[in-house]
């Protein structure tokens, strides 16, 4: 029997970055804005760490809130982007642009 769900897709807004720790391969991620403490001593919580995965829909914003890039996330087995220039992809994460990830599973 097929079960239908009315569950809405998960939408997370926050800051793009490349997360890595000693002994752990780095991943492209988004820090959920709900888990960033306010300035002047801004802190990010592990609870808000949201690694991207293939199938996510990513929307990236310019500082003026216009859309910089939007599309489906496609990563190879090592976590590198597919179908997009790696330097362009890395720029968005190094600049820690604001983003929105939609995950439907």
N, C-alpha and C positions, 0 to 999 in steps of 0.2 A: 504494500500500500504506500502510495506517495503521500508524504506529509508536507503541507504548505506552512510556511511561517510568515508572520507579519512583522518580524523583527526588522527594525531599521538598520541600515549599514552603520558601522562604527565610524565616526568622524572625529579626528583628533587635530587640533590646531596647536601650533607652537613653532619652535626654532629648529631649523635643520642643522645637523652637525655630523661629524665623523667620530663615532665613539670607539675607543679602544682602551684596554687596560693590559697590564703586564700579563703575558701568557695567554691572552685571548685575542683571536683575530679581530681586526676592526670591522665595524659595520656602519653603513649609512643609516642614520636614525633621525628621529624628530623628538625633541623634548617637549612633552605636553605642557602647554602654558599654565595649566592648573597646578602644576608641580614645580613652578619657578617662584621662589620667594622674591618679594619686591626689593628694588634697590634701597639703600646704597650697597648693601651686602648681599647681592643677588646670589642665590644658591639653587642648584638643580637637584632634584630628588631622583633616586633610582626608580621610584614608583612611576615617574613620568617618562622613563626611557622607553621609546617605542621604535624598535628596529624595523626598517622597511623590508618588505618581502615582495617577490614577484606576484603580480596580480593587484597590488595596491594601486589606487589612483592618487597621484600626487599633483597638487597645485602649489606653485611657488610664486611668491609675491615680491615685487619691487618695494623699496622703502615707502613709495607713495601709494601703496596698496593696489596698484595695477598688477595684472597677471604677467609674470616674467616667463614662466613655462608651465605647461600642463600636459599630463599624459599618464600612460600606464607604466608602472615600474616593472622593468624586466632585468633580472640579475642572473649572472651565470653562477656556476657552482662555487666559485671563489668569492662571490658577492660583488663582482664588478658589473657595471651597467652594460646592457646590450641595446643596440639600436640607437645610441646617442653618443656623441663625442665625449670621451672620458674627461677631458680638460674642462669642457662646459659643465658637465655633471659635477665634477669636483669643486668648481668655482661656487656653485650654489651652496654647497655644504661648508666650504672654507669661509665664505662670507657670512655664514649663519643667517641666511635669509629666512623670512617667515614662510611657513608652509601650512598646508592642510592635507591630511591623508584620509582617504576613505577606504575602508576595508569591509568587504561584503560577506566574508565567511565567518 
